[in-house]
Amino acid sequence: MGNIMTNRLDRGFERYQEEFESAALKALRSGWYILGKELENFEKNYAAFTGSRFCAGCGNGLDALTLACRAIGITKGDEVIVQGNTFIASAMGISAAGGTPVFVEPDEYYQLDPSQIEPHITEKTKAVMVVHLYGQTAKAEEIKAICDKHGLKMIEDCAQSHGAYAGKKMSGTVGDIGCFSFYPSKNLGCFGDGGAIVTDNEEYAAHIRQLRNYGSSVRYHNEELGVNSRLDEIQAALLNVRLSHLKELNEERKAAAAVYNAGITNPKIIKPACKEGADHVYHQYVIRCSERDALAEHLKQKGVDTIIHYPIPPHLSKAYSFLGLKEGSLPKTEEYANTVLSIPMYNGITKEEQQTVIEAINEF
Ligand SMILES: *Cc1c(COP(=O)(O)O)cnc(C)c1O
């Protein structure tokens, strides 16, 4: 028997296999594969699910972030404040639009710390990007109020928080525009690449629909330099199926997290804290340990795979070396990068698998 893996996409597929297969077959047999009825349906369904007026599909999460930054007007020289401990795509979305990410420290819940925003606002600051990291919602309403006070736009990177509530509203709908990835491992995943934005702003939605299709709203009339980034009909059809089960899938992740919360008792381990009023859909179950690498090795020997989200924070990556940020410039972000460890968390994880993980952790 192999190790317990950090993710099992096969289990998510098998549970609704018949529904997925008939949806894909229907899309295949329709004779229409790009920008058709399935996408229109999904956009309508996802807007309704999130409580937004508009949804626009696109090719992937990075494109959703890039197009959102372009739609709110980020351009060369503009600064966007974002937390340092995020997946590098958050920052690359800002950069791809021409902007510059300004990395700030997270709070103890791994989310953007609202108190870090005002000290980093300059004349060039145009927006704040909130990432609901690991599936826990950030203090989005508090951050929105800070943005409003300073005339800044707010973008939400919800690639890990599908269906999670940030207060009364769903993540992605507190700020000006919410960005989603449907990469297969996400809480709402498709079977290839996919992404979308949600917004209440009609202009942003129309602009993104134009940008994703070569800058054209009317065929062969190109208004601006756009990209090719569309959510195809087969993926949209499969997402319609998954979306219809998202609530129960998130509930199942929460229940699995509760099993870990109760079972993991090793004092060397810092379990994920959930702040009051926040929702957590456990895209990842992330623990922290000062002896992280030894723990990972121990777990591997005991048949448990783990993964680090993320070992190199964007500001220390080669890609962002041009910013000139040295080691030590974001101590908290760097400490997290050196101590976090994601343990197996996926839909369909069994009690027995979780028990093996818990015992191995408590033994360390
Ligand atoms: C997955 C992810 C993205 C990028 O999504 P892709 O579809 O892979 O481009 C962006 N931000 C965060 C926080 C993510 O987890």
PDBQT file of the ligand as one rigid body, heavy atoms in Angstrom, charges set to zero:
ROOT
HETATM    1  C1  LIG A 401      -4.347  28.221  -7.487  1.00  0.00    +0.000 C 
HETATM    2  C2  LIG A 401      -4.148  29.630  -7.108  1.00  0.00    +0.000 A 
HETATM    3  C3  LIG A 401      -4.029  30.646  -8.071  1.00  0.00    +0.000 A 
HETATM    4  C4  LIG A 401      -3.846  30.390  -9.535  1.00  0.00    +0.000 C 
HETATM    5  O1  LIG A 401      -4.796  29.633 -10.148  1.00  0.00    +0.000 OA
HETATM    6  P1  LIG A 401      -4.454  28.891 -11.541  1.00  0.00    +0.000 P 
HETATM    7  O2  LIG A 401      -5.786  28.462 -12.036  1.00  0.00    +0.000 OA
HETATM    8  O3  LIG A 401      -3.548  27.758 -11.217  1.00  0.00    +0.000 OA
HETATM    9  O4  LIG A 401      -3.817  29.898 -12.431  1.00  0.00    +0.000 OA
HETATM   10  C5  LIG A 401      -3.977  31.957  -7.629  1.00  0.00    +0.000 A 
HETATM   11  N1  LIG A 401      -3.996  32.259  -6.321  1.00  0.00    +0.000 NA
HETATM   12  C6  LIG A 401      -4.076  31.309  -5.359  1.00  0.00    +0.000 A 
HETATM   13  C7  LIG A 401      -4.117  31.733  -3.946  1.00  0.00    +0.000 C 
HETATM   14  C8  LIG A 401      -4.142  29.967  -5.727  1.00  0.00    +0.000 A 
HETATM   15  O5  LIG A 401      -4.201  29.035  -4.772  1.00  0.00    +0.000 OA
ENDROOT
TORSDOF 0
